[in-house]
Structures are given as C-alpha cells and as structure tokens.
Amino acid sequence: MKPTELRQEIRRMRFEEAYEGWKQNRLTQEEAGRILGVSDRTFRRYLMGYEAEGLDGLLDKRLSADSHPLYYGSGKPLLVDAE
C-alpha cells in the first residue's frame, strides 16, 4: 500500500469515529474536526462528501490521474500550442 493510500484509509477510519460522535451529539463539529486534525469547516466539507458518496466521498480527488488539469478526463494529456 502506498503512503497516500494509507493516509486516506486512516482518514476514513478516523472520520467514521468522529462522525459517529457528532451524529450522537457527543462531539461538536469543531471537536470532530480536531480528532481528524482539520478545521470545523473542513469537517463540514467531509460531511458533504460523505453524505453524497459515502466513504468514497472522503477520497482526495487530487490524487487520481484523471483529475489533473492537463487530462480533463480523456486519459490523454491535453496539448497546447505555445504560439
């Protein structure tokens, strides 16, 4: 497992713990974010991703090759003339 994959898996596990605490009103969003090492705003962003896509919504999309701005989902690099 690559280090980035390991970090994402740890984030998912920690999120589940923080989410359950928040859902059961044992934690505020700020406290849940602190468990994850992020701000309360980032925790809310994680919530939106989780509610929309489940645990896959927590994955860092920047780490996939297709998300690179030179690819635009085609799988091939976009060539730009330097003229």
Long-range contacts (C-beta under 8 A, 24 or more apart in sequence): 4-60, 4-63, 8-58, 8-59, 8-60, 8-63, 11-36, 11-58, 12-55, 12-58, 15-46, 15-50, 15-55, 15-58, 16-55, 18-43, 19-47, 19-50
